[in-house]
Amino acid sequence: MINKLITMCVVTVLFSFQAAIAQENDNVVRSVENLLEVNRNIEGEFRQVTYDEKGKELQVSQGVFLLAKPNQFVWDSVTPFAQRIVSDGKTITVWDVDLEQATQKAVSDSISSSPAALLGQPASEVLPNYKVESLGGGQFSLSPKEGQDLFQTLTLSFENKVISTMTILDALGQTTVIEFKNVETHKGVAKENFSLDLPDNVDVIVEGR
């Protein structure tokens, strides 16, 4: 009888512990979901640095960005070379200005399982694709679940509920750190901001055709 009581107590404690962990995980996911929703209509500046697997700096780029839901954004790199990435919510255009070349692809084929989807799509639809952990201090680690291998981990950092850094460890071991600066929120902007009129001399490649 005593052994049975002990066993029942142990099982009860284990179930309670598992329930507490599940509740904590739910709270973390909700926290990230709320933070991402706050940061879906924002604009500012960015600095992006890519390192190889040994920590050697490979490339640095800087520019300005504009995000607006749903799936609309402008990612305008100024240095080291001019590149504009524009999404109108349906099509993404990557325009390499100096090369006079642009590539277009459907949004659904481009960011549905990528880091960009975190800020472009409703967080409640995207976060189920990740294992979410709190690192403390406004930092969260996201690891893709099975079937997704675009990157190993993604770390999001927030200051005063505003996104400050996104760190991506990709499948090849390279790390990309994106710092967001002078970030401001907006209540929506004109759709014309996300339309791109390419010059006649630009060679346009449409993927999927």
C-alpha positions in Angstrom: 0.0 0.0 0.0 2.8 2.4 1.0 4.6 1.7 -2.3 1.4 2.4 -4.3 1.0 5.7 -2.5 4.6 6.7 -3.2 4.1 5.7 -6.8 0.9 7.8 -7.1 2.6 10.8 -5.4 5.6 10.5 -7.9 3.2 10.3 -10.9 1.2 13.3 -9.6 4.4 15.3 -9.1 5.6 14.4 -12.6 2.3 15.4 -14.2 2.2 18.6 -12.3 5.8 19.4 -13.4 5.0 18.6 -17.0 1.9 20.8 -16.9 4.0 23.6 -15.4 6.5 23.3 -18.2 3.8 23.3 -20.9 2.2 26.4 -19.3 5.6 28.1 -19.2 6.2 27.3 -22.9 2.7 28.6 -23.8 3.5 31.8 -22.0 6.8 32.2 -23.9 5.2 31.6 -27.2 2.4 34.2 -26.4 5.1 36.7 -25.4 6.9 36.3 -28.7 3.7 36.4 -30.6 2.7 39.7 -29.0 6.1 41.2 -29.6 6.1 40.2 -33.3 2.7 41.6 -33.9 3.8 44.9 -32.4 6.7 45.0 -34.9 4.8 44.3 -38.1 4.3 47.9 -39.1 7.7 49.5 -38.6 10.5 51.4 -40.4 14.0 52.3 -39.7 17.7 51.5 -40.5 19.6 48.3 -40.4 23.1 47.0 -40.3 23.7 43.4 -41.5 26.9 41.5 -40.9 27.6 37.9 -42.0 30.3 35.7 -40.5 31.6 32.3 -41.6 31.6 29.3 -39.4 34.9 30.4 -37.8 33.6 33.9 -36.9 35.4 35.7 -39.8 33.5 38.7 -41.1 32.4 38.0 -44.7 30.2 41.0 -45.6 28.7 44.1 -44.1 25.7 45.9 -45.5 23.6 48.9 -44.3 20.5 50.6 -45.4 16.9 51.4 -44.6 13.7 49.3 -44.3 10.0 49.6 -44.3 7.6 46.8 -43.1 3.8 46.7 -43.3 1.4 43.9 -42.9 0.6 41.7 -44.7 3.9 40.6 -46.2 4.8 44.0 -47.6 8.3 45.3 -47.2 11.2 47.3 -48.6 14.7 46.3 -47.8 17.0 48.9 -49.3 20.7 48.2 -49.0 22.9 51.2 -49.7 26.4 49.8 -48.9 28.5 48.0 -50.0 26.4 47.9 -53.2 22.9 49.1 -54.0 20.2 46.4 -53.8 16.5 46.8 -53.4 14.2 44.0 -52.2 10.6 44.9 -52.4 7.5 42.8 -51.6 3.9 44.0 -52.5 2.5 41.1 -50.5 2.2 38.8 -53.6 5.5 39.1 -55.4 9.1 39.7 -54.2 11.5 41.6 -56.5 15.2 41.6 -55.8 16.9 44.3 -57.8 20.7 44.5 -58.1 21.0 48.0 -59.3 24.7 47.9 -60.5 24.2 44.6 -62.3 21.0 45.9 -64.0 19.3 42.7 -63.1 16.2 41.8 -61.1 14.7 38.5 -59.9 11.0 38.1 -59.1 9.3 35.2 -57.3 6.0 34.6 -55.5 5.9 35.5 -51.9 4.4 32.1 -51.1 7.5 30.4 -52.6 9.9 32.8 -50.8 9.2 33.4 -47.2 6.6 30.9 -46.0 9.3 29.1 -43.9 12.0 31.7 -43.7 13.0 34.4 -41.1 11.2 37.0 -43.2 7.9 35.3 -42.5 8.3 36.1 -38.9 7.7 39.8 -39.5 5.6 39.5 -42.6 2.9 37.0 -41.6 0.7 36.8 -38.5 2.9 35.4 -35.7 0.1 32.9 -34.7 0.5 31.3 -38.1 4.3 31.2 -38.2 5.4 30.3 -34.6 3.9 26.8 -34.7 6.8 26.0 -37.1 9.3 26.7 -34.4 10.4 25.5 -31.0 10.5 28.7 -28.9 12.7 29.3 -25.9 13.2 32.4 -23.7 16.9 33.4 -23.2 16.0 36.2 -20.8 16.6 39.9 -21.1 14.1 40.2 -24.0 15.9 37.5 -26.1 14.2 34.4 -27.6 15.6 31.5 -29.5 13.6 29.9 -32.3 14.5 26.5 -33.8 12.7 25.2 -36.9 10.8 22.0 -36.4 11.2 19.0 -38.8 11.0 19.5 -42.5 12.6 23.0 -42.4 16.4 23.4 -42.9 16.8 27.0 -44.0 18.6 27.8 -40.7 19.5 26.1 -37.5 18.5 28.7 -35.0 17.2 32.3 -35.0 17.6 34.6 -32.1 15.3 37.6 -31.7 16.2 40.5 -29.3 13.8 43.2 -28.2 14.3 46.5 -26.3 11.2 48.2 -24.9 9.1 45.8 -27.1 10.8 47.0 -30.3 12.9 44.6 -32.3 16.6 45.4 -32.0 18.5 42.4 -33.3 17.9 39.3 -35.4 20.7 36.6 -35.4 20.5 33.7 -37.8 22.7 30.6 -37.8 22.2 29.0 -41.2 22.5 25.4 -42.2 26.1 25.9 -43.4 27.3 27.3 -40.1 27.3 31.0 -41.2 25.9 33.6 -38.8 24.1 36.7 -39.9 23.5 39.5 -37.4 20.9 42.2 -38.3 20.8 45.2 -36.1 17.8 47.4 -36.3 18.2 51.1 -35.5 16.0 54.2 -35.2 12.9 51.9 -35.4 9.5 53.7 -35.5 6.1 52.2 -35.8 3.4 53.4 -38.2 -0.3 52.8 -38.6 0.0 51.8 -42.3 1.5 53.4 -45.4 0.4 53.8 -49.0 0.7 50.7 -51.2 2.7 52.7 -53.7 5.6 52.4 -51.3 5.8 48.7 -52.2 5.5 49.0 -56.0 8.8 48.9 -58.0 9.1 50.5 -61.4 12.2 49.0 -63.0 14.1 50.8 -65.7 13.9 49.5 -69.2 17.5 48.4 -69.2 17.0 46.0 -66.3 17.0 42.3 -67.1 14.1 40.7 -65.3 14.2 37.0 -64.4 10.8 35.5 -63.2 11.3 32.3 -61.2 8.8 29.5 -61.7 8.3 30.1 -65.4 
